């Protein structure tokens, strides 16, 4: 069961790292549906679209590496109470993900204007 908790704890950091690398190497084309940073501002402005994916990829690569390392350390330290601890670890990772999205959105609104 500990192996399952370990795998689940690393899904978010690995996913963010892989998406960050993918968007850094080949960002999605303008207005493509699917896996993209798709907001009203980015749908209407190609420069905002490129900036969103550029900044998001940098953030997600950094957050993926840092949260993966921290998750590994915390799992090693709290291995005895892993059944209780892993859920809080995943909640923390998702909070980092949400904060990164809000940071990119705030950056886009200040650079490209969020009002109509």
Biopython code that builds the backbone (N, CA, C, O; Angstrom):
import numpy as np
from Bio.PDB.StructureBuilder import StructureBuilder

atoms = [
    (1, "UNK", "N", (0.811, -1.193, 0.000)),
    (1, "UNK", "CA", (0.000, 0.000, 0.000)),
    (1, "UNK", "C", (0.857, 1.260, 0.000)),
    (1, "UNK", "O", (0.465, 2.276, -0.574)),
    (2, "UNK", "N", (2.042, 1.200, 0.650)),
    (2, "UNK", "CA", (2.926, 2.359, 0.672)),
    (2, "UNK", "C", (3.407, 2.733, -0.725)),
    (2, "UNK", "O", (3.629, 3.911, -1.007)),
    (3, "UNK", "N", (3.569, 1.753, -1.593)),
    (3, "UNK", "CA", (3.982, 2.027, -2.972)),
    (3, "UNK", "C", (2.897, 2.815, -3.694)),
    (3, "UNK", "O", (3.200, 3.740, -4.447)),
    (4, "UNK", "N", (1.647, 2.461, -3.474)),
    (4, "UNK", "CA", (0.539, 3.189, -4.083)),
    (4, "UNK", "C", (0.502, 4.638, -3.608)),
    (4, "UNK", "O", (0.305, 5.549, -4.412)),
    (5, "UNK", "N", (0.691, 4.858, -2.304)),
    (5, "UNK", "CA", (0.718, 6.217, -1.776)),
    (5, "UNK", "C", (1.886, 7.009, -2.375)),
    (5, "UNK", "O", (1.744, 8.190, -2.692)),
    (6, "UNK", "N", (3.006, 6.367, -2.523)),
    (6, "UNK", "CA", (4.167, 7.027, -3.126)),
    (6, "UNK", "C", (3.908, 7.418, -4.573)),
    (6, "UNK", "O", (4.255, 8.523, -4.989)),
    (7, "UNK", "N", (3.305, 6.528, -5.336)),
    (7, "UNK", "CA", (2.990, 6.825, -6.736)),
    (7, "UNK", "C", (1.986, 7.967, -6.816)),
    (7, "UNK", "O", (2.162, 8.890, -7.611)),
    (8, "UNK", "N", (0.943, 7.916, -6.009)),
    (8, "UNK", "CA", (-0.071, 8.978, -6.016)),
    (8, "UNK", "C", (0.514, 10.323, -5.596)),
    (8, "UNK", "O", (0.084, 11.367, -6.086)),
    (9, "UNK", "N", (1.484, 10.303, -4.700)),
    (9, "UNK", "CA", (2.089, 11.544, -4.236)),
    (9, "UNK", "C", (2.944, 12.214, -5.299)),
    (9, "UNK", "O", (3.163, 13.424, -5.249)),
    (10, "UNK", "N", (3.427, 11.440, -6.256)),
    (10, "UNK", "CA", (4.286, 12.008, -7.290)),
    (10, "UNK", "C", (3.554, 12.274, -8.604)),
    (10, "UNK", "O", (4.176, 12.749, -9.555)),
    (11, "UNK", "N", (2.272, 11.988, -8.689)),
    (11, "UNK", "CA", (1.532, 12.240, -9.930)),
    (11, "UNK", "C", (1.483, 13.725, -10.279)),
    (11, "UNK", "O", (1.756, 14.093, -11.422)),
    (12, "UNK", "N", (1.147, 14.573, -9.335)),
    (12, "UNK", "CA", (1.033, 16.007, -9.613)),
    (12, "UNK", "C", (2.381, 16.639, -9.963)),
    (12, "UNK", "O", (2.456, 17.361, -10.957)),
    (13, "UNK", "N", (3.458, 16.403, -9.191)),
    (13, "UNK", "CA", (4.731, 17.010, -9.577)),
    (13, "UNK", "C", (5.239, 16.523, -10.939)),
    (13, "UNK", "O", (5.759, 17.316, -11.724)),
    (14, "UNK", "N", (5.093, 15.248, -11.217)),
    (14, "UNK", "CA", (5.549, 14.723, -12.504)),
    (14, "UNK", "C", (4.687, 15.278, -13.638)),
    (14, "UNK", "O", (5.202, 15.617, -14.703)),
    (15, "UNK", "N", (3.374, 15.370, -13.407)),
    (15, "UNK", "CA", (2.492, 15.933, -14.433)),
    (15, "UNK", "C", (2.818, 17.386, -14.731)),
    (15, "UNK", "O", (2.851, 17.791, -15.893)),
    (16, "UNK", "N", (3.059, 18.172, -13.688)),
    (16, "UNK", "CA", (3.405, 19.577, -13.901)),
    (16, "UNK", "C", (4.751, 19.709, -14.600)),
    (16, "UNK", "O", (4.917, 20.558, -15.475)),
    (17, "UNK", "N", (5.702, 18.882, -14.222)),
    (17, "UNK", "CA", (7.016, 18.924, -14.859)),
    (17, "UNK", "C", (6.921, 18.557, -16.335)),
    (17, "UNK", "O", (7.507, 19.229, -17.184)),
    (18, "UNK", "N", (6.185, 17.496, -16.640)),
    (18, "UNK", "CA", (6.050, 17.072, -18.041)),
    (18, "UNK", "C", (5.310, 18.101, -18.885)),
    (18, "UNK", "O", (5.705, 18.363, -20.021)),
    (19, "UNK", "N", (4.234, 18.692, -18.346)),
    (19, "UNK", "CA", (3.508, 19.719, -19.104)),
    (19, "UNK", "C", (4.358, 20.967, -19.267)),
    (19, "UNK", "O", (4.310, 21.609, -20.316)),
    (20, "UNK", "N", (5.122, 21.318, -18.266)),
    (20, "UNK", "CA", (6.016, 22.465, -18.373)),
    (20, "UNK", "C", (7.062, 22.269, -19.450)),
    (20, "UNK", "O", (7.335, 23.179, -20.233)),
    (21, "UNK", "N", (7.652, 21.076, -19.494)),
    (21, "UNK", "CA", (8.644, 20.779, -20.528)),
    (21, "UNK", "C", (7.985, 20.746, -21.901)),
    (21, "UNK", "O", (8.538, 21.276, -22.865)),
    (22, "UNK", "N", (6.817, 20.133, -22.001)),
    (22, "UNK", "CA", (6.114, 20.057, -23.284)),
    (22, "UNK", "C", (5.781, 21.448, -23.813)),
    (22, "UNK", "O", (5.990, 21.730, -24.992)),
    (23, "UNK", "N", (5.264, 22.317, -22.948)),
    (23, "UNK", "CA", (4.901, 23.670, -23.390)),
    (23, "UNK", "C", (6.129, 24.513, -23.670)),
    (23, "UNK", "O", (6.067, 25.437, -24.481)),
    (24, "UNK", "N", (7.239, 24.217, -23.019)),
    (24, "UNK", "CA", (8.469, 24.962, -23.299)),
    (24, "UNK", "C", (9.021, 24.572, -24.663)),
    (24, "UNK", "O", (9.486, 25.427, -25.417)),
    (25, "UNK", "N", (8.970, 23.282, -24.981)),
    (25, "UNK", "CA", (9.498, 22.792, -26.250)),
    (25, "UNK", "C", (8.542, 23.107, -27.402)),
    (25, "UNK", "O", (8.954, 23.657, -28.423)),
    (26, "UNK", "N", (7.277, 22.760, -27.234)),
    (26, "UNK", "CA", (6.278, 23.001, -28.282)),
    (26, "UNK", "C", (5.001, 23.538, -27.652)),
    (26, "UNK", "O", (4.120, 22.761, -27.284)),
    (27, "UNK", "N", (4.889, 24.860, -27.523)),
    (27, "UNK", "CA", (3.652, 25.406, -26.964)),
    (27, "UNK", "C", (2.474, 25.142, -27.894)),
    (27, "UNK", "O", (2.655, 25.052, -29.109)),
    (28, "UNK", "N", (1.278, 25.019, -27.343)),
    (28, "UNK", "CA", (0.125, 24.733, -28.196)),
    (28, "UNK", "C", (-0.155, 25.899, -29.145)),
    (28, "UNK", "O", (0.062, 27.056, -28.785)),
    (29, "UNK", "N", (-0.633, 25.603, -30.352)),
    (29, "UNK", "CA", (-0.961, 26.680, -31.295)),
    (29, "UNK", "C", (-2.082, 27.567, -30.756)),
    (29, "UNK", "O", (-2.877, 27.152, -29.913)),
    (30, "UNK", "N", (-2.121, 28.787, -31.262)),
    (30, "UNK", "CA", (-3.100, 29.776, -30.811)),
    (30, "UNK", "C", (-4.519, 29.242, -30.958)),
    (30, "UNK", "O", (-4.884, 28.717, -32.010)),
    (31, "UNK", "N", (-5.309, 29.374, -29.914)),
    (31, "UNK", "CA", (-6.714, 28.981, -29.814)),
    (31, "UNK", "C", (-6.950, 27.491, -29.998)),
    (31, "UNK", "O", (-8.028, 27.088, -30.434)),
    (32, "UNK", "N", (-5.980, 26.682, -29.680)),
    (32, "UNK", "CA", (-6.161, 25.231, -29.757)),
    (32, "UNK", "C", (-6.889, 24.761, -28.495)),
    (32, "UNK", "O", (-6.540, 25.149, -27.380)),
    (33, "UNK", "N", (-7.884, 23.936, -28.689)),
    (33, "UNK", "CA", (-8.568, 23.369, -27.525)),
    (33, "UNK", "C", (-7.758, 22.171, -27.042)),
    (33, "UNK", "O", (-6.893, 21.663, -27.756)),
    (34, "UNK", "N", (-8.040, 21.742, -25.860)),
    (34, "UNK", "CA", (-7.300, 20.622, -25.292)),
    (34, "UNK", "C", (-6.420, 21.107, -24.158)),
    (34, "UNK", "O", (-6.827, 21.971, -23.380)),
    (35, "UNK", "N", (-5.223, 20.565, -24.057)),
    (35, "UNK", "CA", (-4.307, 20.929, -22.982)),
    (35, "UNK", "C", (-3.630, 22.253, -23.313)),
    (35, "UNK", "O", (-2.599, 22.289, -23.986)),
    (36, "UNK", "N", (-4.222, 23.333, -22.831)),
    (36, "UNK", "CA", (-3.659, 24.661, -23.042)),
    (36, "UNK", "C", (-4.159, 25.586, -21.946)),
    (36, "UNK", "O", (-5.155, 25.305, -21.280)),
    (37, "UNK", "N", (-3.448, 26.693, -21.770)),
    (37, "UNK", "CA", (-3.870, 27.715, -20.822)),
    (37, "UNK", "C", (-4.878, 28.577, -21.562)),
    (37, "UNK", "O", (-4.499, 29.500, -22.282)),
    (38, "UNK", "N", (-6.148, 28.284, -21.389)),
    (38, "UNK", "CA", (-7.203, 28.838, -22.214)),
    (38, "UNK", "C", (-8.139, 29.684, -21.354)),
    (38, "UNK", "O", (-9.015, 29.153, -20.671)),
    (39, "UNK", "N", (-7.948, 31.004, -21.393)),
    (39, "UNK", "CA", (-8.834, 31.935, -20.709)),
    (39, "UNK", "C", (-9.377, 32.915, -21.739)),
    (39, "UNK", "O", (-8.971, 32.893, -22.901)),
    (40, "UNK", "N", (-10.288, 33.765, -21.314)),
    (40, "UNK", "CA", (-10.874, 34.734, -22.245)),
    (40, "UNK", "C", (-9.801, 35.670, -22.802)),
    (40, "UNK", "O", (-9.812, 35.995, -23.990)),
    (41, "UNK", "N", (-8.889, 36.097, -21.954)),
    (41, "UNK", "CA", (-7.828, 36.994, -22.398)),
    (41, "UNK", "C", (-6.895, 36.318, -23.392)),
    (41, "UNK", "O", (-6.509, 36.931, -24.388)),
    (42, "UNK", "N", (-6.528, 35.072, -23.140)),
    (42, "UNK", "CA", (-5.602, 34.389, -24.052)),
    (42, "UNK", "C", (-6.283, 33.982, -25.351)),
    (42, "UNK", "O", (-5.618, 33.878, -26.381)),
    (43, "UNK", "N", (-7.587, 33.748, -25.329)),
    (43, "UNK", "CA", (-8.289, 33.401, -26.565)),
    (43, "UNK", "C", (-8.381, 34.577, -27.528)),
    (43, "UNK", "O", (-8.457, 34.382, -28.741)),
    (44, "UNK", "N", (-8.375, 35.800, -26.994)),
    (44, "UNK", "CA", (-8.552, 36.980, -27.832)),
    (44, "UNK", "C", (-7.239, 37.646, -28.239)),
    (44, "UNK", "O", (-7.247, 38.538, -29.088)),
    (45, "UNK", "N", (-6.122, 37.241, -27.660)),
    (45, "UNK", "CA", (-4.859, 37.918, -27.905)),
    (45, "UNK", "C", (-3.750, 36.884, -28.114)),
    (45, "UNK", "O", (-3.391, 36.181, -27.170)),
    (46, "UNK", "N", (-3.198, 36.774, -29.333)),
    (46, "UNK", "CA", (-2.143, 35.781, -29.579)),
    (46, "UNK", "C", (-0.883, 36.023, -28.747)),
    (46, "UNK", "O", (-0.207, 35.070, -28.358)),
    (47, "UNK", "N", (-0.561, 37.293, -28.471)),
    (47, "UNK", "CA", (0.624, 37.568, -27.652)),
    (47, "UNK", "C", (0.415, 37.106, -26.214)),
    (47, "UNK", "O", (1.334, 36.582, -25.584)),
    (48, "UNK", "N", (-0.794, 37.303, -25.698)),
    (48, "UNK", "CA", (-1.110, 36.835, -24.346)),
    (48, "UNK", "C", (-1.085, 35.312, -24.291)),
    (48, "UNK", "O", (-0.660, 34.736, -23.290)),
    (49, "UNK", "N", (-1.537, 34.657, -25.357)),
    (49, "UNK", "CA", (-1.509, 33.196, -25.447)),
    (49, "UNK", "C", (-0.073, 32.684, -25.322)),
    (49, "UNK", "O", (0.204, 31.768, -24.548)),
    (50, "UNK", "N", (0.833, 33.285, -26.091)),
    (50, "UNK", "CA", (2.237, 32.858, -26.052)),
    (50, "UNK", "C", (2.864, 33.154, -24.691)),
    (50, "UNK", "O", (3.596, 32.330, -24.143)),
    (51, "UNK", "N", (2.570, 34.340, -24.151)),
    (51, "UNK", "CA", (3.131, 34.700, -22.844)),
    (51, "UNK", "C", (2.620, 33.769, -21.750)),
    (51, "UNK", "O", (3.381, 33.372, -20.867)),
    (52, "UNK", "N", (1.349, 33.422, -21.804)),
    (52, "UNK", "CA", (0.781, 32.528, -20.785)),
    (52, "UNK", "C", (1.478, 31.178, -20.795)),
    (52, "UNK", "O", (1.826, 30.651, -19.738)),
    (53, "UNK", "N", (1.683, 30.622, -21.962)),
    (53, "UNK", "CA", (2.320, 29.308, -22.034)),
    (53, "UNK", "C", (3.809, 29.388, -21.709)),
    (53, "UNK", "O", (4.368, 28.448, -21.144)),
    (54, "UNK", "N", (4.450, 30.487, -22.054)),
    (54, "UNK", "CA", (5.862, 30.660, -21.727)),
    (54, "UNK", "C", (6.046, 30.759, -20.212)),
    (54, "UNK", "O", (6.905, 30.084, -19.645)),
    (55, "UNK", "N", (5.243, 31.596, -19.561)),
    (55, "UNK", "CA", (5.375, 31.761, -18.112)),
    (55, "UNK", "C", (4.887, 30.534, -17.351)),
    (55, "UNK", "O", (5.482, 30.141, -16.347)),
    (56, "UNK", "N", (3.819, 29.941, -17.825)),
    (56, "UNK", "CA", (3.287, 28.745, -17.167)),
    (56, "UNK", "C", (4.302, 27.599, -17.240)),
    (56, "UNK", "O", (4.485, 26.863, -16.269)),
    (57, "UNK", "N", (4.949, 27.454, -18.378)),
    (57, "UNK", "CA", (5.922, 26.362, -18.510)),
    (57, "UNK", "C", (7.085, 26.559, -17.551)),
    (57, "UNK", "O", (7.541, 25.597, -16.932)),
    (58, "UNK", "N", (7.573, 27.784, -17.416)),
    (58, "UNK", "CA", (8.669, 28.046, -16.472)),
    (58, "UNK", "C", (8.244, 27.734, -15.041)),
    (58, "UNK", "O", (8.969, 27.078, -14.293)),
    (59, "UNK", "N", (7.058, 28.213, -14.673)),
    (59, "UNK", "CA", (6.574, 27.969, -13.310)),
    (59, "UNK", "C", (6.369, 26.492, -13.038)),
    (59, "UNK", "O", (6.772, 25.988, -11.989)),
    (60, "UNK", "N", (5.747, 25.797, -13.975)),
    (60, "UNK", "CA", (5.437, 24.384, -13.737)),
    (60, "UNK", "C", (6.681, 23.513, -13.713)),
    (60, "UNK", "O", (6.717, 22.521, -12.985)),
    (61, "UNK", "N", (7.693, 23.855, -14.484)),
    (61, "UNK", "CA", (8.940, 23.093, -14.401)),
    (61, "UNK", "C", (9.550, 23.274, -13.020)),
    (61, "UNK", "O", (9.957, 22.302, -12.384)),
    (62, "UNK", "N", (9.614, 24.510, -12.559)),
    (62, "UNK", "CA", (10.189, 24.780, -11.233)),
    (62, "UNK", "C", (9.360, 24.146, -10.116)),
    (62, "UNK", "O", (9.901, 23.495, -9.222)),
    (63, "UNK", "N", (8.050, 24.341, -10.178)),
    (63, "UNK", "CA", (7.192, 23.795, -9.121)),
    (63, "UNK", "C", (7.215, 22.268, -9.151)),
    (63, "UNK", "O", (7.219, 21.630, -8.098)),
    (64, "UNK", "N", (7.231, 21.678, -10.346)),
    (64, "UNK", "CA", (7.280, 20.220, -10.445)),
    (64, "UNK", "C", (8.534, 19.647, -9.811)),
    (64, "UNK", "O", (8.465, 18.657, -9.082)),
    (65, "UNK", "N", (9.682, 20.261, -10.081)),
    (65, "UNK", "CA", (10.942, 19.779, -9.505)),
    (65, "UNK", "C", (10.956, 19.980, -7.994)),
    (65, "UNK", "O", (11.269, 19.060, -7.238)),
    (66, "UNK", "N", (10.614, 21.193, -7.562)),
    (66, "UNK", "CA", (10.670, 21.492, -6.127)),
    (66, "UNK", "C", (9.664, 20.657, -5.342)),
    (66, "UNK", "O", (10.010, 20.093, -4.305)),
    (67, "UNK", "N", (8.422, 20.571, -5.821)),
    (67, "UNK", "CA", (7.431, 19.795, -5.066)),
    (67, "UNK", "C", (7.731, 18.297, -5.122)),
    (67, "UNK", "O", (7.395, 17.568, -4.189)),
    (68, "UNK", "N", (8.351, 17.834, -6.188)),
    (68, "UNK", "CA", (8.754, 16.427, -6.241)),
    (68, "UNK", "C", (9.828, 16.107, -5.221)),
    (68, "UNK", "O", (9.766, 15.082, -4.542)),
    (69, "UNK", "N", (10.821, 16.992, -5.114)),
    (69, "UNK", "CA", (11.894, 16.789, -4.128)),
    (69, "UNK", "C", (11.336, 16.877, -2.709)),
    (69, "UNK", "O", (11.626, 16.029, -1.865)),
    (70, "UNK", "N", (10.536, 17.907, -2.457)),
    (70, "UNK", "CA", (9.953, 18.073, -1.115)),
    (70, "UNK", "C", (9.040, 16.896, -0.777)),
    (70, "UNK", "O", (9.043, 16.414, 0.356)),
    (71, "UNK", "N", (8.258, 16.429, -1.758)),
    (71, "UNK", "CA", (7.382, 15.276, -1.512)),
    (71, "UNK", "C", (8.190, 14.039, -1.159)),
    (71, "UNK", "O", (7.827, 13.296, -0.247)),
    (72, "UNK", "N", (9.285, 13.814, -1.877)),
    (72, "UNK", "CA", (10.134, 12.666, -1.571)),
    (72, "UNK", "C", (10.721, 12.728, -0.179)),
    (72, "UNK", "O", (10.755, 11.727, 0.537)),
    (73, "UNK", "N", (11.184, 13.910, 0.202)),
    (73, "UNK", "CA", (11.753, 14.085, 1.544)),
    (73, "UNK", "C", (10.688, 13.870, 2.613)),
    (73, "UNK", "O", (10.920, 13.176, 3.602)),
    (74, "UNK", "N", (9.512, 14.475, 2.404)),
    (74, "UNK", "CA", (8.447, 14.335, 3.400)),
    (74, "UNK", "C", (7.929, 12.905, 3.492)),
    (74, "UNK", "O", (7.596, 12.432, 4.579)),
    (75, "UNK", "N", (7.861, 12.217, 2.359)),
    (75, "UNK", "CA", (7.432, 10.817, 2.406)),
    (75, "UNK", "C", (8.444, 9.964, 3.156)),
    (75, "UNK", "O", (8.069, 9.029, 3.863)),
    (76, "UNK", "N", (9.728, 10.283, 3.003)),
    (76, "UNK", "CA", (10.752, 9.529, 3.731)),
    (76, "UNK", "C", (10.681, 9.826, 5.232)),
    (76, "UNK", "O", (10.868, 8.928, 6.053)),
    (77, "UNK", "N", (10.416, 11.070, 5.586)),
    (77, "UNK", "CA", (10.363, 11.435, 7.002)),
    (77, "UNK", "C", (9.111, 10.919, 7.702)),
    (77, "UNK", "O", (9.171, 10.499, 8.858)),
    (78, "UNK", "N", (7.979, 10.951, 7.004)),
    (78, "UNK", "CA", (6.709, 10.561, 7.611)),
    (78, "UNK", "C", (6.214, 9.227, 7.069)),
    (78, "UNK", "O", (5.008, 9.041, 6.902)),
    (79, "UNK", "N", (7.104, 8.316, 6.798)),
    (79, "UNK", "CA", (6.742, 7.016, 6.248)),
    (79, "UNK", "C", (5.872, 6.186, 7.172)),
    (79, "UNK", "O", (5.107, 5.339, 6.709)),
    (80, "UNK", "N", (5.978, 6.419, 8.475)),
    (80, "UNK", "CA", (5.191, 5.634, 9.428)),
    (80, "UNK", "C", (3.712, 5.983, 9.367)),
    (80, "UNK", "O", (2.864, 5.103, 9.514)),
    (81, "UNK", "N", (3.394, 7.244, 9.153)),
    (81, "UNK", "CA", (1.993, 7.669, 9.107)),
    (81, "UNK", "C", (1.595, 8.056, 7.687)),
    (81, "UNK", "O", (0.903, 9.051, 7.477)),
    (82, "UNK", "N", (2.033, 7.271, 6.727)),
    (82, "UNK", "CA", (1.846, 7.592, 5.318)),
    (82, "UNK", "C", (0.383, 7.606, 4.916)),
    (82, "UNK", "O", (-0.015, 8.407, 4.070)),
    (83, "UNK", "N", (-0.416, 6.746, 5.498)),
    (83, "UNK", "CA", (-1.828, 6.668, 5.114)),
    (83, "UNK", "C", (-2.563, 7.978, 5.395)),
    (83, "UNK", "O", (-3.478, 8.333, 4.653)),
    (84, "UNK", "N", (-2.194, 8.682, 6.417)),
    (84, "UNK", "CA", (-2.836, 9.950, 6.752)),
    (84, "UNK", "C", (-2.141, 11.106, 6.033)),
    (84, "UNK", "O", (-2.792, 12.063, 5.613)),
    (85, "UNK", "N", (-0.841, 11.015, 5.897)),
    (85, "UNK", "CA", (-0.040, 12.127, 5.416)),
    (85, "UNK", "C", (-0.157, 12.384, 3.918)),
    (85, "UNK", "O", (-0.095, 13.538, 3.492)),
    (86, "UNK", "N", (-0.323, 11.343, 3.111)),
    (86, "UNK", "CA", (-0.253, 11.517, 1.662)),
    (86, "UNK", "C", (-1.362, 12.412, 1.124)),
    (86, "UNK", "O", (-1.149, 13.139, 0.153)),
    (87, "UNK", "N", (-2.541, 12.371, 1.738)),
    (87, "UNK", "CA", (-3.638, 13.226, 1.284)),
    (87, "UNK", "C", (-3.303, 14.704, 1.487)),
    (87, "UNK", "O", (-3.576, 15.523, 0.610)),
    (88, "UNK", "N", (-2.725, 15.048, 2.614)),
    (88, "UNK", "CA", (-2.333, 16.436, 2.861)),
    (88, "UNK", "C", (-1.224, 16.867, 1.919)),
    (88, "UNK", "O", (-1.164, 18.027, 1.510)),
    (89, "UNK", "N", (-0.367, 15.953, 1.582)),
    (89, "UNK", "CA", (0.695, 16.244, 0.628)),
    (89, "UNK", "C", (0.120, 16.577, -0.748)),
    (89, "UNK", "O", (0.566, 17.524, -1.396)),
    (90, "UNK", "N", (-0.843, 15.821, -1.183)),
    (90, "UNK", "CA", (-1.483, 16.065, -2.481)),
    (90, "UNK", "C", (-2.271, 17.372, -2.455)),
    (90, "UNK", "O", (-2.279, 18.106, -3.444)),
    (91, "UNK", "N", (-2.927, 17.670, -1.350)),
    (91, "UNK", "CA", (-3.650, 18.936, -1.225)),
    (91, "UNK", "C", (-2.672, 20.108, -1.337)),
    (91, "UNK", "O", (-2.983, 21.109, -1.984)),
    (92, "UNK", "N", (-1.520, 19.996, -0.728)),
    (92, "UNK", "CA", (-0.500, 21.038, -0.834)),
    (92, "UNK", "C", (0.003, 21.206, -2.256)),
    (92, "UNK", "O", (0.225, 22.329, -2.709)),
    (93, "UNK", "N", (0.183, 20.100, -2.963)),
    (93, "UNK", "CA", (0.623, 20.172, -4.359)),
    (93, "UNK", "C", (-0.423, 20.851, -5.230)),
    (93, "UNK", "O", (-0.079, 21.652, -6.099)),
    (94, "UNK", "N", (-1.675, 20.547, -5.013)),
    (94, "UNK", "CA", (-2.743, 21.175, -5.794)),
    (94, "UNK", "C", (-2.868, 22.663, -5.461)),
    (94, "UNK", "O", (-3.217, 23.469, -6.324)),
    (95, "UNK", "N", (-2.585, 23.023, -4.213)),
    (95, "UNK", "CA", (-2.585, 24.444, -3.848)),
    (95, "UNK", "C", (-1.486, 25.177, -4.607)),
    (95, "UNK", "O", (-1.703, 26.296, -5.073)),
    (96, "UNK", "N", (-0.306, 24.563, -4.739)),
    (96, "UNK", "CA", (0.770, 25.168, -5.534)),
    (96, "UNK", "C", (0.356, 25.324, -6.993)),
    (96, "UNK", "O", (0.660, 26.335, -7.625)),
    (97, "UNK", "N", (-0.330, 24.335, -7.518)),
    (97, "UNK", "CA", (-0.815, 24.406, -8.898)),
    (97, "UNK", "C", (-1.779, 25.582, -9.065)),
    (97, "UNK", "O", (-1.658, 26.349, -10.020)),
    (98, "UNK", "N", (-2.723, 25.727, -8.156)),
    (98, "UNK", "CA", (-3.699, 26.820, -8.237)),
    (98, "UNK", "C", (-3.024, 28.175, -8.101)),
    (98, "UNK", "O", (-3.374, 29.116, -8.813)),
    (99, "UNK", "N", (-2.063, 28.283, -7.198)),
    (99, "UNK", "CA", (-1.344, 29.544, -7.023)),
    (99, "UNK", "C", (-0.593, 29.902, -8.308)),
    (99, "UNK", "O", (-0.553, 31.071, -8.691)),
    (100, "UNK", "N", (-0.002, 28.920, -8.968)),
    (100, "UNK", "CA", (0.727, 29.206, -10.209)),
    (100, "UNK", "C", (-0.214, 29.705, -11.292)),
    (100, "UNK", "O", (0.149, 30.603, -12.052)),
    (101, "UNK", "N", (-1.397, 29.156, -11.378)),
    (101, "UNK", "CA", (-2.375, 29.611, -12.379)),
    (101, "UNK", "C", (-2.810, 31.038, -12.070)),
    (101, "UNK", "O", (-2.921, 31.854, -12.985)),
    (102, "UNK", "N", (-3.061, 31.358, -10.798)),
    (102, "UNK", "CA", (-3.445, 32.721, -10.428)),
    (102, "UNK", "C", (-2.310, 33.706, -10.688)),
    (102, "UNK", "O", (-2.558, 34.846, -11.082)),
    (103, "UNK", "N", (-1.067, 33.276, -10.470)),
    (103, "UNK", "CA", (0.077, 34.149, -10.732)),
    (103, "UNK", "C", (0.186, 34.480, -12.215)),
    (103, "UNK", "O", (0.422, 35.633, -12.577)),
    (104, "UNK", "N", (0.017, 33.481, -13.075)),
    (104, "UNK", "CA", (0.083, 33.724, -14.515)),
    (104, "UNK", "C", (-1.078, 34.604, -14.945)),
    (104, "UNK", "O", (-0.900, 35.505, -15.764)),
    (105, "UNK", "N", (-2.258, 34.359, -14.408)),
    (105, "UNK", "CA", (-3.414, 35.173, -14.763)),
    (105, "UNK", "C", (-3.212, 36.627, -14.342)),
    (105, "UNK", "O", (-3.542, 37.535, -15.105)),
    (106, "UNK", "N", (-2.684, 36.862, -13.157)),
    (106, "UNK", "CA", (-2.410, 38.212, -12.693)),
    (106, "UNK", "C", (-1.363, 38.890, -13.578)),
    (106, "UNK", "O", (-1.502, 40.069, -13.906)),
    (107, "UNK", "N", (-0.338, 38.171, -13.958)),
    (107, "UNK", "CA", (0.692, 38.704, -14.841)),
    (107, "UNK", "C", (0.103, 39.101, -16.192)),
    (107, "UNK", "O", (0.423, 40.162, -16.726)),
    (108, "UNK", "N", (-0.752, 38.253, -16.738)),
    (108, "UNK", "CA", (-1.372, 38.552, -18.033)),
    (108, "UNK", "C", (-2.280, 39.769, -17.940)),
    (108, "UNK", "O", (-2.295, 40.601, -18.847)),
    (109, "UNK", "N", (-3.026, 39.877, -16.867)),
    (109, "UNK", "CA", (-3.926, 41.022, -16.712)),
    (109, "UNK", "C", (-3.158, 42.324, -16.578)),
    (109, "UNK", "O", (-3.604, 43.360, -17.070)),
    (110, "UNK", "N", (-2.000, 42.283, -15.913)),
    (110, "UNK", "CA", (-1.223, 43.516, -15.784)),
    (110, "UNK", "C", (-0.518, 43.869, -17.088)),
    (110, "UNK", "O", (-0.361, 45.050, -17.399)),
    (111, "UNK", "N", (-0.089, 42.869, -17.855)),
    (111, "UNK", "CA", (0.634, 43.147, -19.110)),
    (111, "UNK", "C", (-0.291, 43.454, -20.275)),
    (111, "UNK", "O", (-0.006, 44.343, -21.077)),
    (112, "UNK", "N", (-1.394, 42.728, -20.373)),
    (112, "UNK", "CA", (-2.246, 42.832, -21.554)),
    (112, "UNK", "C", (-3.625, 43.424, -21.267)),
    (112, "UNK", "O", (-4.462, 43.514, -22.165)),
    (113, "UNK", "N", (-3.857, 43.820, -20.044)),
    (113, "UNK", "CA", (-5.133, 44.433, -19.672)),
    (113, "UNK", "C", (-6.254, 43.420, -19.663)),
    (113, "UNK", "O", (-6.527, 42.772, -20.673)),
    (114, "UNK", "N", (-6.894, 43.286, -18.535)),
    (114, "UNK", "CA", (-7.966, 42.307, -18.404)),
    (114, "UNK", "C", (-9.346, 42.857, -18.675)),
    (114, "UNK", "O", (-10.305, 42.092, -18.774)),
    (115, "UNK", "N", (-9.468, 44.163, -18.798)),
    (115, "UNK", "CA", (-10.794, 44.714, -19.017)),
    (115, "UNK", "C", (-11.082, 44.826, -20.513)),
    (115, "UNK", "O", (-10.168, 44.898, -21.336)),
    (116, "UNK", "N", (-12.360, 44.839, -20.840)),
    (116, "UNK", "CA", (-12.783, 44.854, -22.255)),
    (116, "UNK", "C", (-12.817, 46.254, -22.792)),
    (116, "UNK", "O", (-13.148, 46.460, -23.960)),
]
sb = StructureBuilder()
sb.init_structure("model")
sb.init_model(0)
sb.init_chain("A")
sb.init_seg("    ")
for serial, (resi, resn, name, xyz) in enumerate(atoms, 1):
    if name == "N":
        sb.init_residue(resn, " ", resi, " ")
    sb.init_atom(name, np.array(xyz, "f"), 0.0, 1.0, " ", f" {name:<3s}", serial, name[0])
structure = sb.get_structure()
